Amino acid sequence: MVLFNQITIIGIGLIGGSLASAIKEADICKKIVGVDINPDSLKIALKRGIIDDGFEDINKGISNADLIIIAVPVGEASNILEELKLHAPKNCLLVDVGSTKEKIINKAKEIMKERPDLSFIGGHPMTGSEKWGVRWSSSDLFQNSPFILVPINLEDYRSDRLSNFVELLNGIGASVRILGEKEHDWKVGYISHLPHLVSSAMVNLIAQNDDYEQILELAGGGFKDTTRIAGSNSKMWVDICLSNQEKLEQILHEFIDEISQLKLLLSREDKQGLLDYFNRASKIKNNEKLKIKGDSDQINKIFT
């Protein structure tokens, strides 16, 4: 079933390339166009057949699009919105897929005042890799993974475009969730941004030792799993952290308090306290009820 005539994806990296690949495989769009300042990314995407056409010029790429997906680093998304305000086709749906939402939602609200014909919804696929670039893209990336939608105001939208986008997400195997922008940035700060900071801190802590290379040679699966994301794109993560600075500072403060409590249990040689601490974490982590599922009832209520 064709849901969109032309989807233009701005930013053909890991997420943008994976979206193109998943949409192409699901056969729910007549034409997929890629836009990227890196011609090599476009060449790779064209060679793999995940886009039908590619442009370095954003204005050429968005011509005739009825859905534009902004898949650039969060630090660049606002500038892209400014471009789209001037040149996006009439009645187009705009979606960003960045890791923070409050700033881009505020920017979108400004844009919509000048272009009321456009619709915007924030999006955030809760999936990814420590690798980056279109070479690592995969059509399976979104399978059974949460895809958060952050609307400005649902009543202002044309239900057919939004429902088609939700159907697109279902078609690529994603599990749709709906959050407000502030709630999103808090929750994702805990579940995504904090782990990256902790992972990087662990690696840098070990690197302070003169024999850190020998220490790392001893690393097993636990350390490798815990620090995998420290190998991610550094510039991208600087943008993410700074765009969620206020909330991350509070989350880090809470984390430092938590580590201090753990340190206190160790210093007291509190065997029962440590056991209780680890048991509590184990029960929460293994709780079947915490497995994330799509808010299907909520979505059906909104889009029907």
C-alpha positions, -999 to +999 in steps of 0.1 A: +000+000+000+014+034-011+013+059+018+033+087+003+042+097-033+076+111-025+095+110+007+127+131+009+152+122+036+176+150+045+208+134+059+216+099+046+236+086+075+229+056+098+193+066+107+184+084+074+199+055+054+182+029+075+148+047+071+153+048+034+162+011+033+132+001+055+107+022+036+120+009+003+117-027+015+082-021+029+072-008-006+050+020+009+063+050-011+065+057-048+098+076-047+125+081-021+149+110-025+180+115-005+196+148+003+231+150+018+261+174+016+284+144+013+282+131-023+297+098-013+268+090+010+244+096-019+265+074-042+264+046-017+227+049-012+220+050-049+242+020-055+224+000-028+191+010-043+177+025-011+170+059-027+157+066-062+174+099-066+200+120-046+208+157-044+233+178-025+210+208-031+182+207-005+158+227-027+161+202-056+157+173-033+125+185-016+106+194-048+074+174-050+078+158-015+047+152+006+069+139+035+103+153+045+123+135+072+150+156+088+178+131+098+207+155+105+225+160+139+204+180+164+227+210+161+218+214+125+181+206+125+169+242+133+188+255+102+172+229+081+138+240+093+146+275+083+154+263+048+121+243+047+101+273+058+111+290+026+111+262+002+091+232+014+062+222-009+027+233+002+009+210+026+040+189+033+045+169+065+079+175+082+093+150+107+127+152+125+143+122+140+168+139+165+176+127+200+162+158+218+129+175+212+122+206+233+143+230+212+133+216+178+096+217+188+099+253+198+116+261+165+089+243+146+062+263+164+078+295+150+080+280+115+044+269+116+032+305+123+047+316+090+038+284+071+005+272+085+000+249+055+029+227+068+026+201+095+054+191+119+058+162+143+090+154+162+102+118+160+129+098+177+137+062+169+151+046+200+176+025+181+210+030+166+246+018+167+280+030+178+288+030+140+277+059+118+272+066+082+251+051+054+275+021+051+261+008+084+225+014+076+200-015+078+164-020+069+160-040+102+172-012+125+137-002+136+122-037+141+106-040+175+122-008+186+103+022+202+098+051+178+087+082+199+064+108+183+063+143+198+035+164+184+031+201+186-007+200+188-025+170+174-058+190+167-039+212+142-030+183+119-046+168+090-053+133+102-046+115+069-010+126+068-003+118+104-021+085+103-002+076+072+031+083+090+021+061+119+012+034+094+046+039+078+063+033+112+042+002+118+052-009+083+089-008+091+084-027+123+086+002+148+067+004+181+051+039+183+050+059+215+037+094+221+053+119+245+054+156+251+087+173+243+098+180+279+088+145+290+107+131+261+139+150+270+138+139+306+131+103+299+155+099+271+181+118+292+180+089+317+177+060+292+199+072+264+221+102+271+232+092+306+244+058+294+266+075+268+281+098+294+288+069+318+302+048+291+326+075+280+336+082+317+344+045+322+367+044+292+384+077+302+388+066+338+407+035+327+428+055+303+442+074+332+463+044+341+497+041+324+490+004+316+454+011+303+461-009+271+469-040+291+438-034+312+416-032+282+431-064+268+415-082+297+380-068+289+352-094+286+317-091+273+304-071+303+328-042+298+325-043+260+287-042+262+287-014+288+312+008+269+302+000+233+285+033+228+316+052+238+328+046+203+300+066+188+302+098+167+317+124+192+305+155+174+269+142+173+270+135+210+283+169+218+253+184+200+229+160+218+243+168+253+243+205+248+208+205+234+196+187+266+220+205+290+197+216+318+181+182+322+213+163+318+230+183+346+201+173+370+203+137+359+241+136+364+236+152+398+212+123+407+236+098+393+265+111+414+243+108+445+235+072+435+271+063+431+279+080+464+253+057+481+269+026+465+304+038+476+290+042+512+277+006+511+312-006+501+330+015+527+308+000+554+313-035+540+275-037+541+270-072+526+232-072+531+230-036+518+249-045+486+228-076+482+196-056+485+210-030+461+219-055+434+186-075+439+165-044+435+183-035+402+180-071+390+143-073+396+136-040+379+157-050+349+141-084+345+105-072+350+085-084+320+061-055+324+089-031+315+092-044+280+083-015+258+053-020+236+035+004+213+007+026+227-017+012+202-049+022+221-036+058+225-026+060+189-059+046+176-077+071+198-057+100+184-056+092+147-091+078+142 
